[in-house]
Amino acid sequence: MGAELHYTERGGDITFHGPHHAILYPIIYLWDIGLGPRKYVENLELMMIELASLYGVQAHAGKKGETGVWVGNQKIGAIGVKISSGFTSHCLAFNIDPDLNYFMHIVPCGIVDKGVISLKRETNMVLQSEEIIHDQPISCFARVFGYINIIYIHTNNAMICFTGVALIS
């Protein structure tokens, strides 16, 4: 298939990360921003719901035991976090326009009876991938978490984003 398996120490079950995913791995000290683990995950869900709404997609948080963001019964955004001594690692993947065939070979997030959808498939729009994959998820994240002073650094393989610790009240 051309995919590699990597084991991680984070919540959730198996998922797929590939081209045309918006993948965010923020490192935050939750105690500095006054959030506990549950509220952190809920804010990640709100961030992806806001991102989907920019394209007219009505997404929603999952039911109990179905962490992530859904469009009907199909998952559009996955969350798998690790929190150690108040620091977050790992995070989320939002399906912009990935090859959904990869998901047919796994049980995404360990949820057997649900499907996976992408923003592209749901909207049938031509998406400006560079803008969506990089800028909009980070902007939504900053708004939901109340960060200001975002600094972007582009590298060969990734874009690194630093946010100021000042919160918008």
Secondary structure, DSSP 4 states (H G I P E B T S, - for coil): --------SSSS------TTEEEE----BHHHHT--HHHHHHHHHHHHHHHHHTTT---EE--TT--SEEETTEEEEEEEEEEETTEEEEEEEEESS--GGGGGGS-GGG-TT-EE--HHHHH-PPP-HHIIIIIHHHHHHHHHHTB---EEEE-SS-EEEE--SPBP-
